[in-house]
Amino acid sequence: MTPANSEEAFDSPFAIQRCLDSLKYDPDIEARSPRIVIEEGKAHCFEGALLAASALRRLGHPPLLVDLRAVNDDDHVIAVFRENGLWGAIAKSNFTTLRYRDPAYRTIRELAMSYFDLYFNTKGEKTLRSYSRPLDLSIFDGIDWERTDSELSVIGKRLDAIRHYPLIDDDLALRLSIVPDYMLEAGMLGSNPEGLYEPE
């Protein structure tokens, strides 16, 4: 599947994920609409989540985003969906371990925790700390977020401002193990070095 024809081929959540995987990872912080992402064939995690949410809407799902908040690392944005009462996720990431999740999770917290051990920075530190409640992008239909030429940082600001829920406490954070080298290598397979966060 290529970005040019992917919009017509979004027949399942996993098909949407395959499209995101085919896009080049873009280190630019600009937030572009799904239409522009498809046209240019590149995206970062936020733009990928916007595209996935737009495509999920075509499948009858509400366009929902969840923010995964990290320390000493990039945050990560995922598009979430429900099938048979269970949550799954679609995501664009520079790390192989932070992408698709089958709809197998009873709550958003369970879904967020599925990323926990696989969410690490380039030093191998596990960095995921909290998750947001879902943000329904239909509230931005008035600015035509799916097709606009305008930059969409307003959505990112809204997502950052909504309530987030902690996944672990500070004591546990101090005791977390470092990811082994083989996992770090697997997580960074095919990554774009220009888009990697530089931890302290």
N, C-alpha and C positions, 0 to 999 in steps of 0.2 A: 504494500500500500504506500502510495506517495502522498505528501501533503496536498498536492494539486487536486487529487480526486477523492481525498479522504472524507470530505464533508458528505458525499453521497453514500459512503460505505460504512457509516456509523450505525451498525445494526446490533451492537451489543456493547456493554461497558468494556469488555476486554479488547474489542476492535478499536475503541477509542484509545485505550492504552497503547496498542500497537502503533497507532498514528503518532502519539506523543513520543514514543521511542524512536520513531523515524526522523523526528525533527532534530536539527542541530541544537546543542545547548548554547544559549546566548548569554554571555556575561553582562550585557548591557542592563542597567537598572530600570530603563524605561518600561512602562506598563502599557502594552498595546492590546488592542481588541482581538478576539478570536479570528475575525476576518483577515486582519493584517498578518497575524501569525501564520495562518494557512497560506497566504500569498507569498510570504517571505521564507517560509520553511524553517523557522527557528523560534525558540522560546526558552525562557527560564521558568522556574517552578511556578511563579505566580501567573504568568501568562499561560502556561500549560494547564493550570487549574481552571482558569477562565475558559479556555477552549473546551476542556473536559466537561465543565458545568453546562456550557452552551449545547454541547453534543448530547449530554444526558437529558437535557430538556426536550430534545427531539425524540428521545425514547420514552417520554412521558414522566420523567423524574423532575422534581423541582431542582433548580440550579443552586446547589449548596456548596459553600466552601467552609473548611475548617483550618484554622491556623495552629500549627505545631510550633511552640516557642522553645528556643534553645538558649544555652549560655555558652559564650566563647565559640559561637558557631552561627551560621545562617539559620533563621527560622525557615519553616517549610510549610507550603500551602497545598492542601489536597482537596479534590472535589469528591464529595461523598454521596452515596446513594443507598437505597434500601431495596432488598428483594426478599420476599417472604418474611418480612419483619426483621431482617438482619442487615447490618451495615457493611458496606465495602467502600473502597476508595480507588481513585485514579490519580496519578501524579506524574509530573515531569521532574526529574532530578538529575544532578550531576553525579549522584551516587546510585549505584545499581540497587542498593538495598532499600531505597525509600520510594518505591514506585507503587505498583498495583497491589491491592488487597482484595481477595475474593469476598463476597458478602457472607461472612461467617461469624460476625461479631454482634452481640446482643445490644451493646451500647456504644456510644461514641468514645467513652473512656476505654473500653476494651479495644476498640479499633486503634486508638492512639497508642495504647500500650504495645500493640503488635509491632510498632516501629521502635520501641525503646532500646532494645539491645543492639539494634542495627543502625541506630542514629548516632554517628560519631564524627568527630572532626578529623583533620589530617594528622593529628598527633595520636589518634586512637582513643580519645577521651569520649565517653558517652555523655551526650550534651542535652538530650531532650528533657524538658522540665514541666511543661504544661501544655494544655490544649484549649481551644476556644469552643464555645457553643457554635453550632452551624449558623452561617450567615446566608440568608436567602437573597440571591442576586436579582430577583425580580423587582426589588425595591429600587434598582438602578435602571429599570427599563426606560425611564424617562430620558436618560442620557444615551440610549441606544448602545449599551455596553458591548453588545455582541458584534456590532459592525462599525462603530464610530472610528473616525480618524484621530480623535482626541486622545490624549494620554489619560490613563485610568488610575492614577495614584489615589484618587478619592476613595476607591474601593479598598485599596490596601490600608489606608488610614482608618477607615471604618472597621475593617477586620481586626486591626491592631488594637482598636479602642474597646471592642466588646469584651464581655467577661471571659476570662481564662480560668481554668481549673488546674491546680497542681497535680502532678503525677507522683512525685516523691517528695520527701522532706529533706531539709538541709543535712541532717545527720547521715541519711543514706547516701546523699550526693557525695559526701566526703569519703565513702567507703567503696565506691564503684570501681570495678576492675577496668584495666586498660584492654582495649580490643587487641587480640593477637595479630601478628603481622599478616597472616594469610587472609584474615577477614578484612583487614584494612586494604590489602591488595585487591581482593574481590570487590569490595565496595567502590573502589576508585577505577575499576576496569572501564576503559574508554572515556574517562572524564575529560572535560576541557580544563586544562590547568589555569586558564585565565579566569574561570568562574569559581575557583576553589577559595573558600574562606581561609584567611591566614590567622590561625589561633594565636593567642598571646603565649 
